[in-house]
Amino acid sequence: MQTQQAIDPADLIPVDLVADEYPHLFNHKQFSWLMRRRERNGLNHAIVKMGERRLFLSRHRFCEWLANQAEDDDKTA
């Protein structure tokens, strides 16, 4: 059984504000595409679900995901 790591509420941002927070990385349409495919691309690790519809992004876990994406790109290059 996996133990859950504590998440700092200050680390969370609603997913609908992520593109506004990181406009240098992607626009709303691009982030929406990433979210729809989060099970496949691993972004689901950075998503925290509260209730039925409220989704938040953990900034810390998002940074880890970005680092993993960069490592994957280095391996394929």
Backbone torsions as a table, in degrees:
resi	resn	phi	psi	omega
1	MET	NA	131.7	179.6
2	GLN	-83.0	143.1	174.8
3	THR	-94.9	141.6	-179.9
4	GLN	-85.0	135.4	174.6
5	GLN	-80.1	143.0	176.9
6	ALA	-66.4	142.5	179.3
7	ILE	-116.5	129.0	177.9
8	ASP	-76.8	123.8	179.6
9	PRO	-57.0	-29.0	178.5
10	ALA	-68.8	-16.1	-179.8
11	ASP	-82.7	-12.4	-173.3
12	LEU	-94.7	143.9	174.8
13	ILE	-136.1	136.5	176.9
14	PRO	-58.7	138.6	-175.1
15	VAL	-60.8	-27.1	-180.0
16	ASP	-73.4	-8.2	178.0
17	LEU	-106.2	-1.6	-174.7
18	VAL	-63.4	-45.5	-179.5
19	ALA	-63.6	-31.5	176.3
20	ASP	-70.5	-34.8	-179.3
21	GLU	-74.7	-32.1	-177.0
22	TYR	-125.8	57.1	-176.6
23	PRO	-66.3	-19.5	178.8
24	HIS	-76.4	-12.2	179.6
25	LEU	-99.5	-41.2	-178.6
26	PHE	-166.8	161.3	176.1
27	ASN	-95.3	-178.7	-177.3
28	HIS	-59.8	-42.2	-178.2
29	LYS	-65.2	-42.3	179.2
30	GLN	-65.0	-42.7	-179.9
31	PHE	-68.5	-36.4	176.7
32	SER	-60.1	-40.9	177.8
33	TRP	-62.6	-44.2	177.3
34	LEU	-60.9	-40.5	-179.2
35	MET	-66.1	-40.8	179.9
36	ARG	-64.4	-26.7	-178.1
37	ARG	-109.3	21.5	-173.7
38	ARG	-63.4	-27.5	177.0
39	GLU	-68.3	-35.5	-178.8
40	ARG	-81.6	-37.3	-174.2
41	ASN	-93.6	-2.3	176.4
42	GLY	87.8	-3.5	-179.8
43	LEU	-64.6	-21.0	-179.5
44	ASN	-57.8	-24.4	177.2
45	HIS	-63.3	-28.3	-177.8
46	ALA	-91.8	-3.5	-176.4
47	ILE	-97.9	133.1	177.0
48	VAL	-114.8	122.9	-178.6
49	LYS	-101.1	130.3	176.2
50	MET	-123.5	117.1	-176.9
51	GLY	74.2	-159.0	-176.5
52	GLU	-79.5	-35.0	-170.0
53	ARG	-127.4	-8.6	-175.6
54	ARG	-87.0	118.1	-179.8
55	LEU	-118.3	136.4	179.0
56	PHE	-128.1	153.9	176.2
57	LEU	-106.3	129.7	172.1
58	SER	-82.7	117.6	-179.2
59	ARG	-59.7	-41.5	-179.4
60	HIS	-61.5	-49.1	-180.0
61	ARG	-67.5	-31.8	176.6
62	PHE	-64.2	-41.5	177.2
63	CYS	-62.4	-39.7	176.3
64	GLU	-63.0	-42.7	179.1
65	TRP	-61.7	-44.6	178.3
66	LEU	-60.3	-42.5	179.1
67	ALA	-62.1	-40.4	177.9
68	ASN	-65.2	-37.2	177.9
69	GLN	-63.3	-41.7	179.8
70	ALA	-66.0	-39.8	177.9
71	GLU	-64.1	-42.6	179.2
72	ASP	-61.9	-40.7	178.3
73	ASP	-64.0	-38.5	178.6
74	ASP	-64.7	-36.0	-178.6
75	LYS	-70.5	-31.7	-177.9
76	THR	-87.4	-13.8	-178.6
77	ALA	-79.0	NA	NA
